[in-house]
Structure formats: C-alpha cells, structure tokens
Amino acid sequence: MSRATPQMHDFAERLIAYESKRTKAFAPPIPVAFQVCGKLRPHLATLMGKAGFGALLSRALALAAVEAPGLRAVQVQADGSLVIAGATEGAAKVGDGGVHLLAQLLGLLEAFIGENLTLRMLREVWPKLFLSELYFRNEDQK
C-alpha cells in the first residue's frame, strides 16, 4: 500500500530540484534522490538506528519499485546507502524513480512518527528550504 500522497510527490520533486541546484557543480554519478536519502540517513539512524533506517528505506524502495520498475536494480546496503547494480547504465534505469522513492520514504516516515516530527526533521536537514506551506495530506484527509 502506497503511503505517498500527491503532495509528497510534489515535495519530493521540490527537494530533489533544490538539492540538484546545490550539487550541480560537483555532479556526482549517483542520482540526486539517493543523495537526499543519504542526508536523511544520520537523522533517521539517530531516531531508529541503522537497521531501522535500512528497513524503512528497503520498504520505501519496494513500494516505489511498483511505480518505477527501474528501481528494482537498486539495493539498500547494510549502512543504509543505496547502490545501483550495473552502476553506469543503472543510473539511467532509475530515471524518475528517485521521486517515487523519496515520496514513499516520506510517506512511511510520516506514518511512523507523524507529520509534525517529519517536518521538523526536514527543517533540520534543509533549514533554507521553504517548508511552511507543506502539508503531506489533502485538507479533506486531515
């Protein structure tokens, strides 16, 4: 069952766009969505431990792979990092899957710790990102 609302997908796109502007000069060979997950890792590992973060990310990856089959080439490592099988052509297979992965991760996180704590954590990681108008659910779902 997908936990990612359309608002989470929109936010995931904004977050990836924001982060891609910041890292454009360095242009690492990994998808920006993976970098975003990497920035969340220390905060979430503090909250739920490395194994808990890995389990949460693995579940988000499984849910996102339904929407973006290219993510089936992605694996969660023991430290919670993401790797692509066949790294050179694998990044192209991931495509828009990063948005789905990040949206699912945010959806699961919101389900487990709530919207307020999730937003607080996001503000800690990205203090300059405009979050004040972000809501993960439609108004009629609240």
Secondary structure as a PSIPRED ss2 file (coil, helix, strand):
# PSIPRED VFORMAT (PSIPRED V4.0)

   1 M C   1.000  0.000  0.000
   2 S C   1.000  0.000  0.000
   3 R C   1.000  0.000  0.000
   4 A C   1.000  0.000  0.000
   5 T C   1.000  0.000  0.000
   6 P H   0.000  1.000  0.000
   7 Q H   0.000  1.000  0.000
   8 M H   0.000  1.000  0.000
   9 H H   0.000  1.000  0.000
  10 D H   0.000  1.000  0.000
  11 F H   0.000  1.000  0.000
  12 A H   0.000  1.000  0.000
  13 E H   0.000  1.000  0.000
  14 R H   0.000  1.000  0.000
  15 L H   0.000  1.000  0.000
  16 I H   0.000  1.000  0.000
  17 A H   0.000  1.000  0.000
  18 Y H   0.000  1.000  0.000
  19 E H   0.000  1.000  0.000
  20 S H   0.000  1.000  0.000
  21 K H   0.000  1.000  0.000
  22 R H   0.000  1.000  0.000
  23 T H   0.000  1.000  0.000
  24 K C   1.000  0.000  0.000
  25 A C   1.000  0.000  0.000
  26 F C   1.000  0.000  0.000
  27 A C   1.000  0.000  0.000
  28 P C   1.000  0.000  0.000
  29 P C   1.000  0.000  0.000
  30 I C   1.000  0.000  0.000
  31 P C   1.000  0.000  0.000
  32 V H   0.000  1.000  0.000
  33 A H   0.000  1.000  0.000
  34 F H   0.000  1.000  0.000
  35 Q H   0.000  1.000  0.000
  36 V H   0.000  1.000  0.000
  37 C H   0.000  1.000  0.000
  38 G H   0.000  1.000  0.000
  39 K H   0.000  1.000  0.000
  40 L H   0.000  1.000  0.000
  41 R H   0.000  1.000  0.000
  42 P H   0.000  1.000  0.000
  43 H H   0.000  1.000  0.000
  44 L H   0.000  1.000  0.000
  45 A H   0.000  1.000  0.000
  46 T H   0.000  1.000  0.000
  47 L H   0.000  1.000  0.000
  48 M H   0.000  1.000  0.000
  49 G H   0.000  1.000  0.000
  50 K H   0.000  1.000  0.000
  51 A H   0.000  1.000  0.000
  52 G H   0.000  1.000  0.000
  53 F H   0.000  1.000  0.000
  54 G H   0.000  1.000  0.000
  55 A H   0.000  1.000  0.000
  56 L H   0.000  1.000  0.000
  57 L H   0.000  1.000  0.000
  58 S H   0.000  1.000  0.000
  59 R H   0.000  1.000  0.000
  60 A H   0.000  1.000  0.000
  61 L H   0.000  1.000  0.000
  62 A H   0.000  1.000  0.000
  63 L H   0.000  1.000  0.000
  64 A H   0.000  1.000  0.000
  65 A H   0.000  1.000  0.000
  66 V H   0.000  1.000  0.000
  67 E H   0.000  1.000  0.000
  68 A C   1.000  0.000  0.000
  69 P H   0.000  1.000  0.000
  70 G H   0.000  1.000  0.000
  71 L H   0.000  1.000  0.000
  72 R H   0.000  1.000  0.000
  73 A H   0.000  1.000  0.000
  74 V E   0.000  0.000  1.000
  75 Q E   0.000  0.000  1.000
  76 V E   0.000  0.000  1.000
  77 Q C   1.000  0.000  0.000
  78 A C   1.000  0.000  0.000
  79 D C   1.000  0.000  0.000
  80 G C   1.000  0.000  0.000
  81 S C   1.000  0.000  0.000
  82 L E   0.000  0.000  1.000
  83 V E   0.000  0.000  1.000
  84 I E   0.000  0.000  1.000
  85 A C   1.000  0.000  0.000
  86 G C   1.000  0.000  0.000
  87 A H   0.000  1.000  0.000
  88 T H   0.000  1.000  0.000
  89 E H   0.000  1.000  0.000
  90 G H   0.000  1.000  0.000
  91 A H   0.000  1.000  0.000
  92 A H   0.000  1.000  0.000
  93 K H   0.000  1.000  0.000
  94 V H   0.000  1.000  0.000
  95 G C   1.000  0.000  0.000
  96 D C   1.000  0.000  0.000
  97 G H   0.000  1.000  0.000
  98 G H   0.000  1.000  0.000
  99 V H   0.000  1.000  0.000
 100 H H   0.000  1.000  0.000
 101 L H   0.000  1.000  0.000
 102 L H   0.000  1.000  0.000
 103 A H   0.000  1.000  0.000
 104 Q H   0.000  1.000  0.000
 105 L H   0.000  1.000  0.000
 106 L H   0.000  1.000  0.000
 107 G H   0.000  1.000  0.000
 108 L H   0.000  1.000  0.000
 109 L H   0.000  1.000  0.000
 110 E H   0.000  1.000  0.000
 111 A H   0.000  1.000  0.000
 112 F H   0.000  1.000  0.000
 113 I H   0.000  1.000  0.000
 114 G C   1.000  0.000  0.000
 115 E H   0.000  1.000  0.000
 116 N H   0.000  1.000  0.000
 117 L H   0.000  1.000  0.000
 118 T H   0.000  1.000  0.000
 119 L H   0.000  1.000  0.000
 120 R H   0.000  1.000  0.000
 121 M H   0.000  1.000  0.000
 122 L H   0.000  1.000  0.000
 123 R H   0.000  1.000  0.000
 124 E H   0.000  1.000  0.000
 125 V H   0.000  1.000  0.000
 126 W C   1.000  0.000  0.000
 127 P C   1.000  0.000  0.000
 128 K C   1.000  0.000  0.000
 129 L C   1.000  0.000  0.000
 130 F C   1.000  0.000  0.000
 131 L C   1.000  0.000  0.000
 132 S C   1.000  0.000  0.000
 133 E C   1.000  0.000  0.000
 134 L C   1.000  0.000  0.000
 135 Y C   1.000  0.000  0.000
 136 F C   1.000  0.000  0.000
 137 R C   1.000  0.000  0.000
 138 N C   1.000  0.000  0.000
 139 E H   0.000  1.000  0.000
 140 D H   0.000  1.000  0.000
 141 Q H   0.000  1.000  0.000
 142 K C   1.000  0.000  0.000
